[in-house]
Amino acid sequence: MKEIEVVIDTEEIAEFFYNELVKRGYVPAVEELGELADITFDYLIDKCIIDEQDEE
């Protein structure tokens, strides 16, 4: 299988969750969005969908 490089930004995840939750009638707090983004990032690592690498 071919390997591709994907950059995942937790701020982008938080913004995505915010927009999707607002569409569904929820108004999450900023702190909640950060937690959701971190949980999502950890999930992707746990499922070996991504590998965590330090920014250069």
mmCIF file of the N, C-alpha and C atoms, coordinates in Angstrom:
data_MODEL
# 
_entry.id   MODEL 
# 
loop_
_atom_site.group_PDB 
_atom_site.id 
_atom_site.type_symbol 
_atom_site.label_atom_id 
_atom_site.label_alt_id 
_atom_site.label_comp_id 
_atom_site.label_asym_id 
_atom_site.label_entity_id 
_atom_site.label_seq_id 
_atom_site.pdbx_PDB_ins_code 
_atom_site.Cartn_x 
_atom_site.Cartn_y 
_atom_site.Cartn_z 
_atom_site.occupancy 
_atom_site.B_iso_or_equiv 
_atom_site.pdbx_formal_charge 
_atom_site.auth_seq_id 
_atom_site.auth_comp_id 
_atom_site.auth_asym_id 
_atom_site.auth_atom_id 
_atom_site.pdbx_PDB_model_num 
ATOM 1   N N  . MET A 1 1  ? 0.836   -1.165 0.000  1.00 0.00 ? 1  MET A N  1 
ATOM 2   C CA . MET A 1 1  ? 0.000   0.000  0.000  1.00 0.00 ? 1  MET A CA 1 
ATOM 3   C C  . MET A 1 1  ? 0.890   1.240  0.000  1.00 0.00 ? 1  MET A C  1 
ATOM 4   N N  . LYS A 1 2  ? 0.505   2.227  -0.780 1.00 0.00 ? 2  LYS A N  1 
ATOM 5   C CA . LYS A 1 2  ? 1.272   3.461  -0.885 1.00 0.00 ? 2  LYS A CA 1 
ATOM 6   C C  . LYS A 1 2  ? 1.048   4.332  0.346  1.00 0.00 ? 2  LYS A C  1 
ATOM 7   N N  . GLU A 1 3  ? 2.104   4.917  0.836  1.00 0.00 ? 3  GLU A N  1 
ATOM 8   C CA . GLU A 1 3  ? 2.033   5.799  1.999  1.00 0.00 ? 3  GLU A CA 1 
ATOM 9   C C  . GLU A 1 3  ? 1.934   7.239  1.514  1.00 0.00 ? 3  GLU A C  1 
ATOM 10  N N  . ILE A 1 4  ? 1.051   8.023  2.147  1.00 0.00 ? 4  ILE A N  1 
ATOM 11  C CA . ILE A 1 4  ? 0.930   9.436  1.817  1.00 0.00 ? 4  ILE A CA 1 
ATOM 12  C C  . ILE A 1 4  ? 1.131   10.252 3.095  1.00 0.00 ? 4  ILE A C  1 
ATOM 13  N N  . GLU A 1 5  ? 1.535   11.472 2.931  1.00 0.00 ? 5  GLU A N  1 
ATOM 14  C CA . GLU A 1 5  ? 1.728   12.352 4.078  1.00 0.00 ? 5  GLU A CA 1 
ATOM 15  C C  . GLU A 1 5  ? 0.473   13.191 4.287  1.00 0.00 ? 5  GLU A C  1 
ATOM 16  N N  . VAL A 1 6  ? -0.040  13.149 5.508  1.00 0.00 ? 6  VAL A N  1 
ATOM 17  C CA . VAL A 1 6  ? -1.233  13.909 5.861  1.00 0.00 ? 6  VAL A CA 1 
ATOM 18  C C  . VAL A 1 6  ? -0.899  14.747 7.092  1.00 0.00 ? 6  VAL A C  1 
ATOM 19  N N  . VAL A 1 7  ? -1.258  16.009 7.053  1.00 0.00 ? 7  VAL A N  1 
ATOM 20  C CA . VAL A 1 7  ? -1.041  16.892 8.198  1.00 0.00 ? 7  VAL A CA 1 
ATOM 21  C C  . VAL A 1 7  ? -2.385  17.113 8.870  1.00 0.00 ? 7  VAL A C  1 
ATOM 22  N N  . ILE A 1 8  ? -2.440  16.802 10.153 1.00 0.00 ? 8  ILE A N  1 
ATOM 23  C CA . ILE A 1 8  ? -3.672  16.953 10.924 1.00 0.00 ? 8  ILE A CA 1 
ATOM 24  C C  . ILE A 1 8  ? -3.435  18.053 11.957 1.00 0.00 ? 8  ILE A C  1 
ATOM 25  N N  . ASP A 1 9  ? -4.279  19.057 11.923 1.00 0.00 ? 9  ASP A N  1 
ATOM 26  C CA . ASP A 1 9  ? -4.156  20.220 12.816 1.00 0.00 ? 9  ASP A CA 1 
ATOM 27  C C  . ASP A 1 9  ? -5.318  20.188 13.807 1.00 0.00 ? 9  ASP A C  1 
ATOM 28  N N  . THR A 1 10 ? -5.019  20.129 15.100 1.00 0.00 ? 10 THR A N  1 
ATOM 29  C CA . THR A 1 10 ? -6.097  20.063 16.087 1.00 0.00 ? 10 THR A CA 1 
ATOM 30  C C  . THR A 1 10 ? -6.957  21.327 16.082 1.00 0.00 ? 10 THR A C  1 
ATOM 31  N N  . GLU A 1 11 ? -6.396  22.463 15.718 1.00 0.00 ? 11 GLU A N  1 
ATOM 32  C CA . GLU A 1 11 ? -7.207  23.682 15.611 1.00 0.00 ? 11 GLU A CA 1 
ATOM 33  C C  . GLU A 1 11 ? -8.220  23.553 14.476 1.00 0.00 ? 11 GLU A C  1 
ATOM 34  N N  . GLU A 1 12 ? -7.814  22.910 13.395 1.00 0.00 ? 12 GLU A N  1 
ATOM 35  C CA . GLU A 1 12 ? -8.711  22.678 12.269 1.00 0.00 ? 12 GLU A CA 1 
ATOM 36  C C  . GLU A 1 12 ? -9.811  21.688 12.668 1.00 0.00 ? 12 GLU A C  1 
ATOM 37  N N  . ILE A 1 13 ? -9.441  20.669 13.450 1.00 0.00 ? 13 ILE A N  1 
ATOM 38  C CA . ILE A 1 13 ? -10.433 19.711 13.945 1.00 0.00 ? 13 ILE A CA 1 
ATOM 39  C C  . ILE A 1 13 ? -11.442 20.438 14.840 1.00 0.00 ? 13 ILE A C  1 
ATOM 40  N N  . ALA A 1 14 ? -10.949 21.293 15.736 1.00 0.00 ? 14 ALA A N  1 
ATOM 41  C CA . ALA A 1 14 ? -11.832 22.032 16.645 1.00 0.00 ? 14 ALA A CA 1 
ATOM 42  C C  . ALA A 1 14 ? -12.804 22.912 15.855 1.00 0.00 ? 14 ALA A C  1 
ATOM 43  N N  . GLU A 1 15 ? -12.314 23.573 14.827 1.00 0.00 ? 15 GLU A N  1 
ATOM 44  C CA . GLU A 1 15 ? -13.177 24.422 13.999 1.00 0.00 ? 15 GLU A CA 1 
ATOM 45  C C  . GLU A 1 15 ? -14.234 23.583 13.285 1.00 0.00 ? 15 GLU A C  1 
ATOM 46  N N  . PHE A 1 16 ? -13.827 22.417 12.784 1.00 0.00 ? 16 PHE A N  1 
ATOM 47  C CA . PHE A 1 16 ? -14.766 21.520 12.114 1.00 0.00 ? 16 PHE A CA 1 
ATOM 48  C C  . PHE A 1 16 ? -15.871 21.092 13.075 1.00 0.00 ? 16 PHE A C  1 
ATOM 49  N N  . PHE A 1 17 ? -15.482 20.659 14.294 1.00 0.00 ? 17 PHE A N  1 
ATOM 50  C CA . PHE A 1 17 ? -16.468 20.253 15.288 1.00 0.00 ? 17 PHE A CA 1 
ATOM 51  C C  . PHE A 1 17 ? -17.400 21.416 15.627 1.00 0.00 ? 17 PHE A C  1 
ATOM 52  N N  . TYR A 1 18 ? -16.852 22.606 15.799 1.00 0.00 ? 18 TYR A N  1 
ATOM 53  C CA . TYR A 1 18 ? -17.677 23.771 16.117 1.00 0.00 ? 18 TYR A CA 1 
ATOM 54  C C  . TYR A 1 18 ? -18.747 23.984 15.049 1.00 0.00 ? 18 TYR A C  1 
ATOM 55  N N  . ASN A 1 19 ? -18.321 24.021 13.796 1.00 0.00 ? 19 ASN A N  1 
ATOM 56  C CA . ASN A 1 19 ? -19.263 24.247 12.691 1.00 0.00 ? 19 ASN A CA 1 
ATOM 57  C C  . ASN A 1 19 ? -20.325 23.156 12.623 1.00 0.00 ? 19 ASN A C  1 
ATOM 58  N N  . GLU A 1 20 ? -19.924 21.906 12.787 1.00 0.00 ? 20 GLU A N  1 
ATOM 59  C CA . GLU A 1 20 ? -20.872 20.798 12.717 1.00 0.00 ? 20 GLU A CA 1 
ATOM 60  C C  . GLU A 1 20 ? -21.834 20.797 13.900 1.00 0.00 ? 20 GLU A C  1 
ATOM 61  N N  . LEU A 1 21 ? -21.337 21.103 15.095 1.00 0.00 ? 21 LEU A N  1 
ATOM 62  C CA . LEU A 1 21 ? -22.212 21.143 16.259 1.00 0.00 ? 21 LEU A CA 1 
ATOM 63  C C  . LEU A 1 21 ? -23.210 22.300 16.179 1.00 0.00 ? 21 LEU A C  1 
ATOM 64  N N  . VAL A 1 22 ? -22.758 23.453 15.687 1.00 0.00 ? 22 VAL A N  1 
ATOM 65  C CA . VAL A 1 22 ? -23.662 24.600 15.524 1.00 0.00 ? 22 VAL A CA 1 
ATOM 66  C C  . VAL A 1 22 ? -24.763 24.257 14.525 1.00 0.00 ? 22 VAL A C  1 
ATOM 67  N N  . LYS A 1 23 ? -24.416 23.575 13.433 1.00 0.00 ? 23 LYS A N  1 
ATOM 68  C CA . LYS A 1 23 ? -25.428 23.149 12.453 1.00 0.00 ? 23 LYS A CA 1 
ATOM 69  C C  . LYS A 1 23 ? -26.495 22.282 13.100 1.00 0.00 ? 23 LYS A C  1 
ATOM 70  N N  . ARG A 1 24 ? -26.104 21.539 14.140 1.00 0.00 ? 24 ARG A N  1 
ATOM 71  C CA . ARG A 1 24 ? -27.021 20.614 14.821 1.00 0.00 ? 24 ARG A CA 1 
ATOM 72  C C  . ARG A 1 24 ? -27.693 21.235 16.046 1.00 0.00 ? 24 ARG A C  1 
ATOM 73  N N  . GLY A 1 25 ? -27.466 22.537 16.258 1.00 0.00 ? 25 GLY A N  1 
ATOM 74  C CA . GLY A 1 25 ? -28.136 23.242 17.330 1.00 0.00 ? 25 GLY A CA 1 
ATOM 75  C C  . GLY A 1 25 ? -27.396 23.284 18.653 1.00 0.00 ? 25 GLY A C  1 
ATOM 76  N N  . TYR A 1 26 ? -26.128 22.895 18.665 1.00 0.00 ? 26 TYR A N  1 
ATOM 77  C CA . TYR A 1 26 ? -25.327 22.938 19.889 1.00 0.00 ? 26 TYR A CA 1 
ATOM 78  C C  . TYR A 1 26 ? -24.362 24.124 19.834 1.00 0.00 ? 26 TYR A C  1 
ATOM 79  N N  . VAL A 1 27 ? -24.066 24.681 20.982 1.00 0.00 ? 27 VAL A N  1 
ATOM 80  C CA . VAL A 1 27 ? -23.088 25.759 21.059 1.00 0.00 ? 27 VAL A CA 1 
ATOM 81  C C  . VAL A 1 27 ? -22.042 25.360 22.101 1.00 0.00 ? 27 VAL A C  1 
ATOM 82  N N  . PRO A 1 28 ? -20.984 24.683 21.657 1.00 0.00 ? 28 PRO A N  1 
ATOM 83  C CA . PRO A 1 28 ? -19.958 24.211 22.590 1.00 0.00 ? 28 PRO A CA 1 
ATOM 84  C C  . PRO A 1 28 ? -19.038 25.338 23.042 1.00 0.00 ? 28 PRO A C  1 
ATOM 85  N N  . ALA A 1 29 ? -18.473 25.165 24.231 1.00 0.00 ? 29 ALA A N  1 
ATOM 86  C CA . ALA A 1 29 ? -17.484 26.111 24.744 1.00 0.00 ? 29 ALA A CA 1 
ATOM 87  C C  . ALA A 1 29 ? -16.143 25.847 24.063 1.00 0.00 ? 29 ALA A C  1 
ATOM 88  N N  . VAL A 1 30 ? -15.299 26.853 24.027 1.00 0.00 ? 30 VAL A N  1 
ATOM 89  C CA . VAL A 1 30 ? -13.979 26.740 23.391 1.00 0.00 ? 30 VAL A CA 1 
ATOM 90  C C  . VAL A 1 30 ? -13.174 25.604 24.020 1.00 0.00 ? 30 VAL A C  1 
ATOM 91  N N  . GLU A 1 31 ? -13.242 25.486 25.346 1.00 0.00 ? 31 GLU A N  1 
ATOM 92  C CA . GLU A 1 31 ? -12.499 24.427 26.038 1.00 0.00 ? 31 GLU A CA 1 
ATOM 93  C C  . GLU A 1 31 ? -12.971 23.049 25.605 1.00 0.00 ? 31 GLU A C  1 
ATOM 94  N N  . GLU A 1 32 ? -14.281 22.901 25.412 1.00 0.00 ? 32 GLU A N  1 
ATOM 95  C CA . GLU A 1 32 ? -14.841 21.619 24.976 1.00 0.00 ? 32 GLU A CA 1 
ATOM 96  C C  . GLU A 1 32 ? -14.346 21.265 23.576 1.00 0.00 ? 32 GLU A C  1 
ATOM 97  N N  . LEU A 1 33 ? -14.251 22.253 22.722 1.00 0.00 ? 33 LEU A N  1 
ATOM 98  C CA . LEU A 1 33 ? -13.782 22.002 21.357 1.00 0.00 ? 33 LEU A CA 1 
ATOM 99  C C  . LEU A 1 33 ? -12.337 21.520 21.350 1.00 0.00 ? 33 LEU A C  1 
ATOM 100 N N  . GLY A 1 34 ? -11.514 22.136 22.183 1.00 0.00 ? 34 GLY A N  1 
ATOM 101 C CA . GLY A 1 34 ? -10.122 21.709 22.276 1.00 0.00 ? 34 GLY A CA 1 
ATOM 102 C C  . GLY A 1 34 ? -10.014 20.273 22.752 1.00 0.00 ? 34 GLY A C  1 
ATOM 103 N N  . GLU A 1 35 ? -10.842 19.916 23.730 1.00 0.00 ? 35 GLU A N  1 
ATOM 104 C CA . GLU A 1 35 ? -10.840 18.544 24.235 1.00 0.00 ? 35 GLU A CA 1 
ATOM 105 C C  . GLU A 1 35 ? -11.296 17.565 23.161 1.00 0.00 ? 35 GLU A C  1 
ATOM 106 N N  . LEU A 1 36 ? -12.356 17.914 22.431 1.00 0.00 ? 36 LEU A N  1 
ATOM 107 C CA . LEU A 1 36 ? -12.831 17.055 21.342 1.00 0.00 ? 36 LEU A CA 1 
ATOM 108 C C  . LEU A 1 36 ? -11.764 16.869 20.272 1.00 0.00 ? 36 LEU A C  1 
ATOM 109 N N  . ALA A 1 37 ? -11.072 17.930 19.942 1.00 0.00 ? 37 ALA A N  1 
ATOM 110 C CA . ALA A 1 37 ? -10.008 17.848 18.939 1.00 0.00 ? 37 ALA A CA 1 
ATOM 111 C C  . ALA A 1 37 ? -8.876  16.944 19.419 1.00 0.00 ? 37 ALA A C  1 
ATOM 112 N N  . ASP A 1 38 ? -8.491  17.089 20.672 1.00 0.00 ? 38 ASP A N  1 
ATOM 113 C CA . ASP A 1 38 ? -7.427  16.240 21.224 1.00 0.00 ? 38 ASP A CA 1 
ATOM 114 C C  . ASP A 1 38 ? -7.845  14.776 21.264 1.00 0.00 ? 38 ASP A C  1 
ATOM 115 N N  . ILE A 1 39 ? -9.089  14.515 21.660 1.00 0.00 ? 39 ILE A N  1 
ATOM 116 C CA . ILE A 1 39 ? -9.599  13.141 21.700 1.00 0.00 ? 39 ILE A CA 1 
ATOM 117 C C  . ILE A 1 39 ? -9.612  12.545 20.303 1.00 0.00 ? 39 ILE A C  1 
ATOM 118 N N  . THR A 1 40 ? -10.044 13.324 19.316 1.00 0.00 ? 40 THR A N  1 
ATOM 119 C CA . THR A 1 40 ? -10.071 12.849 17.937 1.00 0.00 ? 40 THR A CA 1 
ATOM 120 C C  . THR A 1 40 ? -8.670  12.528 17.446 1.00 0.00 ? 40 THR A C  1 
ATOM 121 N N  . PHE A 1 41 ? -7.718  13.388 17.759 1.00 0.00 ? 41 PHE A N  1 
ATOM 122 C CA . PHE A 1 41 ? -6.322  13.173 17.358 1.00 0.00 ? 41 PHE A CA 1 
ATOM 123 C C  . PHE A 1 41 ? -5.784  11.897 18.005 1.00 0.00 ? 41 PHE A C  1 
ATOM 124 N N  . ASP A 1 42 ? -6.053  11.724 19.307 1.00 0.00 ? 42 ASP A N  1 
ATOM 125 C CA . ASP A 1 42 ? -5.615  10.515 20.007 1.00 0.00 ? 42 ASP A CA 1 
ATOM 126 C C  . ASP A 1 42 ? -6.253  9.263  19.408 1.00 0.00 ? 42 ASP A C  1 
ATOM 127 N N  . TYR A 1 43 ? -7.511  9.363  19.018 1.00 0.00 ? 43 TYR A N  1 
ATOM 128 C CA . TYR A 1 43 ? -8.212  8.240  18.388 1.00 0.00 ? 43 TYR A CA 1 
ATOM 129 C C  . TYR A 1 43 ? -7.533  7.839  17.075 1.00 0.00 ? 43 TYR A C  1 
ATOM 130 N N  . LEU A 1 44 ? -7.198  8.825  16.270 1.00 0.00 ? 44 LEU A N  1 
ATOM 131 C CA . LEU A 1 44 ? -6.536  8.541  14.989 1.00 0.00 ? 44 LEU A CA 1 
ATOM 132 C C  . LEU A 1 44 ? -5.180  7.880  15.198 1.00 0.00 ? 44 LEU A C  1 
ATOM 133 N N  . ILE A 1 45 ? -4.468  8.286  16.226 1.00 0.00 ? 45 ILE A N  1 
ATOM 134 C CA . ILE A 1 45 ? -3.182  7.652  16.557 1.00 0.00 ? 45 ILE A CA 1 
ATOM 135 C C  . ILE A 1 45 ? -3.417  6.228  17.044 1.00 0.00 ? 45 ILE A C  1 
ATOM 136 N N  . ASP A 1 46 ? -4.394  6.052  17.938 1.00 0.00 ? 46 ASP A N  1 
ATOM 137 C CA . ASP A 1 46 ? -4.694  4.737  18.510 1.00 0.00 ? 46 ASP A CA 1 
ATOM 138 C C  . ASP A 1 46 ? -5.081  3.730  17.430 1.00 0.00 ? 46 ASP A C  1 
ATOM 139 N N  . LYS A 1 47 ? -5.791  4.177  16.419 1.00 0.00 ? 47 LYS A N  1 
ATOM 140 C CA . LYS A 1 47 ? -6.232  3.302  15.330 1.00 0.00 ? 47 LYS A CA 1 
ATOM 141 C C  . LYS A 1 47 ? -5.186  3.177  14.222 1.00 0.00 ? 47 LYS A C  1 
ATOM 142 N N  . CYS A 1 48 ? -4.012  3.747  14.447 1.00 0.00 ? 48 CYS A N  1 
ATOM 143 C CA . CYS A 1 48 ? -2.902  3.702  13.485 1.00 0.00 ? 48 CYS A CA 1 
ATOM 144 C C  . CYS A 1 48 ? -3.269  4.327  12.147 1.00 0.00 ? 48 CYS A C  1 
ATOM 145 N N  . ILE A 1 49 ? -4.152  5.293  12.184 1.00 0.00 ? 49 ILE A N  1 
ATOM 146 C CA . ILE A 1 49 ? -4.506  6.024  10.977 1.00 0.00 ? 49 ILE A CA 1 
ATOM 147 C C  . ILE A 1 49 ? -3.456  7.083  10.702 1.00 0.00 ? 49 ILE A C  1 
ATOM 148 N N  . ILE A 1 50 ? -2.895  7.623  11.768 1.00 0.00 ? 50 ILE A N  1 
ATOM 149 C CA . ILE A 1 50 ? -1.810  8.594  11.658 1.00 0.00 ? 50 ILE A CA 1 
ATOM 150 C C  . ILE A 1 50 ? -0.708  8.236  12.638 1.00 0.00 ? 50 ILE A C  1 
ATOM 151 N N  . ASP A 1 51 ? 0.495   8.756  12.390 1.00 0.00 ? 51 ASP A N  1 
ATOM 152 C CA . ASP A 1 51 ? 1.619   8.662  13.305 1.00 0.00 ? 51 ASP A CA 1 
ATOM 153 C C  . ASP A 1 51 ? 1.921   10.062 13.787 1.00 0.00 ? 51 ASP A C  1 
ATOM 154 N N  . GLU A 1 52 ? 2.140   10.196 15.076 1.00 0.00 ? 52 GLU A N  1 
ATOM 155 C CA . GLU A 1 52 ? 2.456   11.522 15.620 1.00 0.00 ? 52 GLU A CA 1 
ATOM 156 C C  . GLU A 1 52 ? 3.920   11.830 15.364 1.00 0.00 ? 52 GLU A C  1 
ATOM 157 N N  . GLN A 1 53 ? 4.175   12.991 14.775 1.00 0.00 ? 53 GLN A N  1 
ATOM 158 C CA . GLN A 1 53 ? 5.534   13.444 14.525 1.00 0.00 ? 53 GLN A CA 1 
ATOM 159 C C  . GLN A 1 53 ? 5.642   14.888 14.977 1.00 0.00 ? 53 GLN A C  1 
ATOM 160 N N  . ASP A 1 54 ? 6.809   15.249 15.515 1.00 0.00 ? 54 ASP A N  1 
ATOM 161 C CA . ASP A 1 54 ? 7.042   16.623 15.915 1.00 0.00 ? 54 ASP A CA 1 
ATOM 162 C C  . ASP A 1 54 ? 7.196   17.499 14.684 1.00 0.00 ? 54 ASP A C  1 
ATOM 163 N N  . GLU A 1 55 ? 6.724   18.751 14.787 1.00 0.00 ? 55 GLU A N  1 
ATOM 164 C CA . GLU A 1 55 ? 6.890   19.699 13.696 1.00 0.00 ? 55 GLU A CA 1 
ATOM 165 C C  . GLU A 1 55 ? 8.362   20.081 13.613 1.00 0.00 ? 55 GLU A C  1 
ATOM 166 N N  . GLU A 1 56 ? 8.824   20.256 12.408 1.00 0.00 ? 56 GLU A N  1 
ATOM 167 C CA . GLU A 1 56 ? 10.233  20.602 12.199 1.00 0.00 ? 56 GLU A CA 1 
ATOM 168 C C  . GLU A 1 56 ? 10.445  22.087 12.197 1.00 0.00 ? 56 GLU A C  1 
# 
